[in-house]
Amino acid sequence: QVQLVESGGGLVQAGGTLSISCLASGDTKSINKMAWYRQTPGKQRELVGVISRSGSIVYDDSVKDRFIISRDNAKNTVSLQMNGLKPEDSAVYYCHIKTWDLRVYWGRGTQVTVSS
């Protein structure tokens, strides 16, 4: 089992910067990929960015030039630095991990609200 706890989030003005983090605990040696997803009411959860244990990164096109995902394998954390925030970035952001044997775990989510 892996437990995920997000921190950060909150309210920020458009154009601002916000960082969120996720701490993993439990069977952390089994973690391969760490990712951030986001979801707004009535819409499907969508991938924001994913980073593998080796550091390979993939971003959604909507955030590619603005957000930075990073991880610290020693501390079992994954972070998302969000720059140039837009109102449409407002969502609940979820931490997600996938293990080497394809188990999936989710955090409870943290709200990010961008005011115009």
C-alpha positions in Angstrom: 0.0 0.0 0.0 1.0 3.6 -0.7 -0.5 6.6 1.0 -0.4 10.0 -0.7 -1.0 13.4 1.0 -1.1 16.6 -1.0 -0.2 20.0 0.4 -0.3 23.5 -1.0 -3.0 24.8 -3.2 -5.2 27.8 -2.5 -6.3 31.0 -4.1 -4.1 33.0 -6.5 -4.6 35.8 -9.0 -4.3 35.2 -12.7 -0.7 35.3 -13.8 0.6 34.2 -10.4 2.6 31.2 -9.3 1.6 28.4 -6.9 3.3 25.2 -5.9 1.7 22.0 -4.7 3.4 18.9 -3.3 2.6 15.3 -2.5 4.3 13.1 0.0 4.2 9.4 -0.5 4.5 6.9 2.4 4.2 3.2 2.8 5.6 0.9 0.1 7.5 3.7 -1.6 10.1 1.5 -3.2 7.4 0.2 -5.5 6.7 3.6 -7.0 7.5 4.1 -10.6 5.6 7.0 -12.0 4.3 10.0 -10.1 1.8 12.4 -11.6 -0.6 15.2 -11.1 -4.1 15.1 -12.5 -6.8 17.8 -12.2 -10.6 17.8 -12.3 -13.3 20.4 -12.5 -17.0 19.7 -11.7 -18.7 17.8 -14.5 -15.5 16.9 -16.3 -13.3 13.9 -16.4 -10.0 13.9 -14.4 -7.2 14.9 -16.8 -3.5 14.4 -16.7 -1.4 17.5 -16.0 2.1 16.0 -15.9 3.8 12.7 -15.1 7.4 12.0 -14.1 9.0 8.6 -14.1 11.5 7.4 -11.5 14.3 8.0 -13.9 13.1 11.6 -14.5 11.3 11.3 -17.9 8.5 13.9 -18.0 5.4 14.3 -20.1 3.0 17.3 -19.8 -0.4 18.0 -21.1 -0.1 20.6 -23.9 -2.2 23.1 -22.0 0.4 23.4 -19.3 3.6 22.5 -21.1 5.3 25.9 -21.1 4.0 27.0 -17.7 4.1 24.1 -15.2 7.1 22.3 -13.9 6.8 18.8 -12.3 9.6 17.5 -10.2 10.2 14.6 -7.8 12.6 13.8 -5.0 13.0 10.0 -4.8 14.9 10.2 -1.5 12.0 12.2 0.1 9.3 10.4 -1.8 7.7 13.6 -3.0 6.4 15.0 -6.2 5.8 18.7 -6.7 4.1 20.9 -9.3 5.2 24.5 -9.8 2.5 26.3 -11.6 3.5 29.6 -13.3 1.4 32.0 -15.4 -1.8 30.6 -13.9 -5.1 31.1 -15.7 -8.6 31.0 -14.4 -9.1 27.8 -16.5 -6.4 26.1 -14.4 -8.8 26.2 -11.4 -9.5 22.7 -10.4 -8.9 20.1 -7.7 -5.4 18.7 -8.3 -4.8 15.1 -7.4 -1.5 13.3 -6.8 -1.3 9.9 -8.6 1.3 7.2 -8.5 1.7 4.0 -10.4 3.9 1.2 -9.1 6.2 -1.1 -11.0 3.5 -3.9 -10.9 0.8 -1.4 -12.1 -1.0 -0.7 -8.9 -2.5 2.8 -8.9 -3.0 5.1 -5.9 -4.6 8.6 -5.6 -4.4 11.4 -3.1 -7.5 13.1 -1.8 -6.8 16.3 -3.8 -6.1 19.9 -3.2 -8.1 22.8 -4.5 -6.4 25.4 -6.7 -8.5 28.5 -7.6 -7.2 31.2 -10.0 -9.1 34.5 -9.9 -9.4 36.7 -12.9 
